[in-house]
């Protein structure tokens, strides 16, 4: 045994090591409502424990943020984690000078039952997926560190969500349910919807054709800000304009490329 910590007073529901850039740290979410972070100090050859109250009714899940380099002169990469708990909430925490505090403004309510899993998207963006027993998966987005988090979308699920996992590149999201089934989702090419692309259960894996996935796509376009609304109106006007000879040729070329990749 390298180290044993028995400080929690209830079940430890999830543990996760941090990205290697932050050293050797282990976050633990417990039903006692606390999240502890064990940090190894190589100079003293010992483990140090930090703990904070995360969710009053119990912490169910914890996920580290991927390392994102800050602009020059703004200090080292931020150390952040996301947690979900039995109070139906998702929270983001940051570590500064080895002291943990909740990031403000806090995330708005997004679930109506226990949040069983949170997963930080590993593509370098501030994007978090949360899944709950309310049969919902919520995708959260933060444009810049310190800005408010917003809900990109709510995906209705077939059952109570027990697990979430992003692919290494962050392009796919896997969702598991209490029934034992798993569904795979992919963000659409234009970023406006999530497509169901496959299912996995005891019988095996079933691929969902792209045409059917497009039909089952769940849109998540948020209400546009005034500036974006004006730009969208301009884009819509161009989309509705009758195509000229050049536009027709360009459209035919794009269709040819898509066909060559089997996307038409």
PEUR-V972160 format. One record per run of one state. SS is the DSSP state (helix for helix, strand for strand, loop for the rest). FROM is the first residue (numbers start at 1). LEN is the number of residues. If there is no record, write none. Layout:
ss	from	len
SS	FROM	LEN
SS	FROM	LEN
This chain:
ss	from	len
loop	1	11
strand	12	6
loop	18	2
helix	20	3
loop	23	2
strand	25	6
loop	31	3
strand	34	8
loop	42	4
strand	46	8
loop	54	5
strand	59	6
loop	65	14
strand	79	7
loop	86	4
strand	90	7
loop	97	2
strand	99	4
loop	103	12
strand	115	6
loop	121	5
strand	126	7
loop	133	3
strand	136	7
loop	143	7
strand	150	7
loop	157	4
strand	161	6
loop	167	5
strand	172	6
loop	178	4
strand	182	6
loop	188	5
strand	193	9
loop	202	2
strand	204	4
loop	208	2
helix	210	6
loop	216	2
strand	218	2
loop	220	6
helix	226	15
loop	241	4
helix	245	16
loop	261	4
